[in-house]
Amino acid sequence: MNPSTLIGMLASIALLAVVLVFSAEDPALFIDPPSLGIVLVGTLAATFISYPLGEVLRVFSLIGTVMRNERLYTEDDIEELVKISRLWMGGDLRAVEKELGQINNPFLRTGVQLVIDMTPEEDILELLQWRISRLRAKEHAEAQLFRVMASYAPAFGMLGTLVGLVNLMFLLGDGDMTAIGRQMAVALMTTLYGVLLANLVFKPVAVKLERRTEQRVVLMNMVLQGISMMCNKRNPGLMRETLNSFVAQYRDEIRDGGGESRASERDDGGARQ
């Protein structure tokens, strides 16, 4: 499991447990299936109306993606590019084709295949950039799905609140305090569930998916740079250092929030993969 996701889940559970234990006379009162049903069913219904069936059904697989600890094989891709580039410069086409079959990264494999097919560099870069744009658009739409669900959940929480308040108005004249309290609980719990689902499930998943896309795009741009250098038959050693610096610069910018003054104080060699 992804460590940050696990930490977030445990922290959320601990927070709710502390709140319920120390601020509620009876924690069981916060378990209200009808209120939860209003929020979940309402959110799913609105999502099905908003999106095609196939996209909505991907919600479960995307949550699984967030839970997994995915590894970006940056160093492996750099070494494969350098090795293939060295073979390519040596003119050993048979060895290049053999090595090509062992590449696991389909984006890298496509780029190398186009190079050995003698495709013009401009056409290769155009195709690879199009694939990057397509991936970014596709995964942005997946993250946006969860952001939309995050906006629906509190709205249906308010819907449950309105339903509870309407029923409460009808019961006020009877003076049945048990029924009045039950309706007030439904009114408040739906809002609580809507806020919790939006801010502890849907929005965090969307942010995690956006961050994943950002990392994947950086890796693809690194491969793109390596393919360009391979087309121009640049020195494999220079390629390794260039690609390592490419990734190191990206990591430094993220860590420093893009601050150039702090990034300039770092030793470039210490940030290598």
C-alpha positions as CSV (number, residue, x, y, z in Angstrom):
1,M,0.0,0.0,0.0
2,N,1.1,3.6,-0.6
3,P,2.7,4.8,2.7
4,S,1.2,8.3,2.5
5,T,-2.2,6.9,1.8
6,L,-1.9,4.5,4.7
7,I,-0.8,7.3,7.0
8,G,-3.7,9.5,5.9
9,M,-6.2,6.7,6.4
10,L,-4.9,5.9,9.9
11,A,-4.8,9.6,10.9
12,S,-8.4,10.1,9.7
13,I,-9.6,7.1,11.7
14,A,-7.7,8.3,14.7
15,L,-9.1,11.8,14.4
16,L,-12.7,10.5,14.1
17,A,-12.2,8.1,17.0
18,V,-10.8,10.8,19.3
19,V,-13.6,13.2,18.4
20,L,-16.3,10.6,19.0
21,V,-14.8,9.3,22.2
22,F,-14.2,12.6,23.9
23,S,-17.0,14.7,22.5
24,A,-19.9,12.4,22.2
25,E,-21.9,10.8,25.0
26,D,-22.8,7.9,22.8
27,P,-20.5,7.3,19.8
28,A,-23.1,5.0,18.3
29,L,-25.3,8.0,17.6
30,F,-22.9,9.0,14.9
31,I,-23.6,5.8,13.0
32,D,-26.7,6.5,10.9
33,P,-27.1,4.4,7.8
34,P,-30.1,6.4,6.4
35,S,-28.0,9.6,6.4
36,L,-25.0,7.9,4.9
37,G,-27.3,6.3,2.3
38,I,-28.7,9.7,1.3
39,V,-25.2,11.1,0.7
40,L,-23.7,8.1,-1.1
41,V,-26.7,7.2,-3.3
42,G,-27.3,10.8,-4.1
43,T,-23.6,11.4,-5.0
44,L,-23.5,8.3,-7.2
45,A,-26.8,9.1,-8.9
46,A,-25.6,12.6,-9.8
47,T,-22.3,11.2,-11.0
48,F,-24.0,8.6,-13.2
49,I,-26.1,11.4,-14.7
50,S,-23.0,13.6,-15.3
51,Y,-20.6,11.0,-16.8
52,P,-20.8,8.0,-19.1
53,L,-21.1,4.6,-17.5
54,G,-17.6,3.4,-18.4
55,E,-16.0,6.4,-16.7
56,V,-18.0,6.1,-13.5
57,L,-17.2,2.4,-13.2
58,R,-13.5,3.3,-13.3
59,V,-13.9,4.9,-9.9
60,F,-13.2,1.7,-8.1
61,S,-10.1,0.9,-10.1
62,L,-8.8,4.5,-9.6
63,I,-9.2,4.2,-5.8
64,G,-7.2,1.0,-6.1
65,T,-4.5,2.9,-8.0
66,V,-4.3,5.5,-5.1
67,M,-4.0,2.7,-2.6
68,R,-1.1,1.0,-4.4
69,N,2.5,2.0,-3.9
70,E,3.4,2.6,-7.6
71,R,7.1,2.9,-8.4
72,L,8.4,5.1,-11.2
73,Y,11.3,3.3,-12.8
74,T,13.2,6.4,-13.6
75,E,16.7,5.1,-13.1
76,D,15.9,1.9,-15.1
77,D,14.6,4.0,-18.0
78,I,17.7,6.1,-18.0
79,E,20.0,3.1,-18.0
80,E,18.0,1.5,-20.8
81,L,18.1,4.7,-22.9
82,V,21.9,5.0,-22.3
83,K,22.5,1.3,-23.2
84,I,20.4,1.4,-26.3
85,S,22.0,4.7,-27.4
86,R,25.5,3.2,-27.0
87,L,24.4,0.2,-29.2
88,W,22.8,2.6,-31.7
89,M,26.0,4.7,-32.0
90,G,28.0,1.5,-32.5
91,G,25.8,0.6,-35.5
92,D,24.7,-2.8,-33.9
93,L,21.1,-2.8,-35.1
94,R,20.5,-6.4,-34.2
95,A,21.5,-5.8,-30.6
96,V,19.3,-2.7,-30.5
97,E,16.3,-4.6,-31.7
98,K,17.0,-7.4,-29.2
99,E,17.3,-4.8,-26.4
100,L,14.1,-3.2,-27.6
101,G,12.1,-6.3,-26.8
102,Q,13.2,-6.2,-23.2
103,I,12.0,-2.6,-22.6
104,N,9.0,-2.5,-20.2
105,N,8.1,1.1,-20.7
106,P,5.8,1.3,-23.7
107,F,6.4,5.0,-24.2
108,L,10.2,4.5,-24.3
109,R,9.8,1.4,-26.5
110,T,7.7,3.4,-29.1
111,G,10.3,6.2,-29.2
112,V,13.3,3.8,-29.7
113,Q,11.4,1.9,-32.4
114,L,10.7,5.1,-34.3
115,V,14.4,6.0,-34.0
116,I,15.7,2.7,-35.4
117,D,13.0,2.9,-38.2
118,M,14.8,6.2,-39.2
119,T,11.8,8.3,-38.6
120,P,12.6,12.1,-38.7
121,E,13.2,13.6,-35.3
122,E,10.4,16.2,-35.7
123,D,7.9,13.5,-36.4
124,I,9.0,11.4,-33.4
125,L,8.8,14.3,-31.0
126,E,5.4,15.4,-32.4
127,L,4.0,11.9,-31.8
128,L,5.5,11.5,-28.3
129,Q,4.3,15.0,-27.3
130,W,0.9,14.1,-28.5
131,R,0.9,11.0,-26.3
132,I,2.0,13.0,-23.3
133,S,-0.9,15.5,-24.0
134,R,-3.3,12.6,-24.3
135,L,-2.3,11.0,-21.1
136,R,-2.4,14.3,-19.2
137,A,-6.0,15.0,-20.6
138,K,-7.2,11.5,-19.8
139,E,-5.8,11.5,-16.2
140,H,-7.0,15.0,-15.6
141,A,-10.5,13.9,-16.5
142,E,-10.2,11.0,-14.0
143,A,-9.1,13.3,-11.2
144,Q,-11.9,15.8,-12.1
145,L,-14.4,13.0,-11.6
146,F,-13.5,12.8,-8.0
147,R,-13.6,16.6,-7.6
148,V,-17.1,16.6,-9.0
149,M,-18.1,13.9,-6.5
150,A,-16.5,16.0,-3.8
151,S,-18.8,18.9,-4.8
152,Y,-21.9,16.6,-4.9
153,A,-21.4,15.0,-1.5
154,P,-21.9,18.2,0.7
155,A,-24.9,19.2,-1.5
156,F,-26.6,15.9,-0.8
157,G,-25.7,16.3,2.8
158,M,-27.6,19.6,2.7
159,L,-30.5,17.8,1.0
160,G,-30.7,15.3,3.9
161,T,-30.6,18.3,6.3
162,L,-33.6,19.9,4.5
163,V,-35.5,16.6,4.6
164,G,-34.8,16.2,8.3
165,L,-35.9,19.8,9.0
166,V,-39.1,19.5,7.0
167,N,-40.0,16.3,8.9
168,L,-39.1,18.1,12.1
169,M,-41.5,20.9,11.4
170,F,-44.3,18.4,11.1
171,L,-43.5,16.8,14.4
172,L,-43.1,20.0,16.4
173,G,-46.9,20.2,17.0
174,D,-47.1,16.7,18.4
175,G,-44.4,17.3,21.0
176,D,-42.9,13.8,20.6
177,M,-39.3,14.6,21.7
178,T,-38.0,11.2,20.6
179,A,-39.2,11.6,17.0
180,I,-38.1,15.2,17.0
181,G,-34.6,14.2,18.1
182,R,-34.4,11.4,15.5
183,Q,-35.3,13.8,12.7
184,M,-32.8,16.4,14.0
185,A,-30.1,13.7,14.0
186,V,-30.9,12.8,10.4
187,A,-30.7,16.5,9.5
188,L,-27.3,17.0,11.0
189,M,-25.7,13.6,10.2
190,T,-26.2,13.9,6.5
191,T,-24.3,17.2,6.4
192,L,-21.6,15.6,8.5
193,Y,-21.3,12.6,6.2
194,G,-21.2,14.8,3.1
195,V,-18.4,16.9,4.5
196,L,-16.4,13.9,5.6
197,L,-16.7,12.1,2.3
198,A,-15.8,15.2,0.3
199,N,-12.8,16.1,2.3
200,L,-11.4,12.8,3.5
201,V,-12.2,10.6,0.4
202,F,-13.0,12.4,-2.8
203,K,-10.8,15.5,-2.7
204,P,-7.7,13.6,-1.4
205,V,-8.1,10.9,-4.1
206,A,-8.3,13.7,-6.8
207,V,-5.2,15.4,-5.5
208,K,-3.3,12.1,-5.4
209,L,-4.3,11.3,-9.0
210,E,-3.2,14.7,-10.1
211,R,0.2,14.3,-8.4
212,R,0.6,10.9,-10.0
213,T,-0.1,12.4,-13.4
214,E,2.5,15.1,-12.8
215,Q,5.2,12.6,-11.9
216,R,4.3,10.4,-15.0
217,V,4.5,13.4,-17.3
218,V,7.9,14.4,-15.9
219,L,9.1,10.9,-16.6
220,M,7.7,10.9,-20.1
221,N,9.3,14.3,-20.8
222,M,12.6,12.9,-19.6
223,V,12.3,9.9,-22.0
224,L,11.4,12.4,-24.7
225,Q,14.6,14.3,-24.1
226,G,16.6,11.1,-24.2
227,I,15.0,10.0,-27.5
228,S,15.9,13.4,-29.0
229,M,19.5,13.0,-27.9
230,M,19.5,9.5,-29.3
231,C,18.3,10.8,-32.7
232,N,21.2,13.3,-32.7
233,K,23.6,10.5,-31.6
234,R,24.8,12.4,-28.5
235,N,27.3,10.8,-26.3
236,P,25.7,8.2,-24.0
237,G,27.6,9.5,-20.9
238,L,26.3,13.0,-21.6
239,M,22.8,11.6,-22.0
240,R,23.0,9.9,-18.6
241,E,24.1,13.1,-16.9
242,T,21.5,15.2,-18.8
243,L,18.6,13.0,-17.9
244,N,19.7,12.7,-14.2
245,S,20.0,16.5,-14.1
246,F,16.5,16.7,-15.7
247,V,14.9,14.6,-12.9
248,A,17.0,16.2,-10.1
249,Q,16.0,19.7,-11.2
250,Y,12.4,18.7,-11.2
251,R,12.7,17.3,-7.7
252,D,14.5,20.4,-6.4
253,E,11.8,22.7,-7.8
254,I,9.0,20.7,-6.2
255,R,10.9,20.5,-2.9
256,D,11.7,24.3,-2.9
257,G,8.3,25.3,-4.2
258,G,10.0,26.6,-7.4
259,G,12.3,29.0,-5.5
260,E,15.3,29.6,-7.7
261,S,17.4,31.2,-4.9
262,R,17.3,28.1,-2.8
263,A,17.8,25.7,-5.7
264,S,20.9,27.5,-6.8
265,E,22.5,26.8,-3.5
266,R,22.2,23.0,-4.0
267,D,24.9,20.8,-5.3
268,D,23.7,19.3,-8.6
269,G,25.6,16.1,-8.1
270,G,23.9,15.4,-4.7
271,A,20.5,15.3,-6.2
272,R,21.1,12.5,-8.7
273,Q,18.8,9.4,-8.8
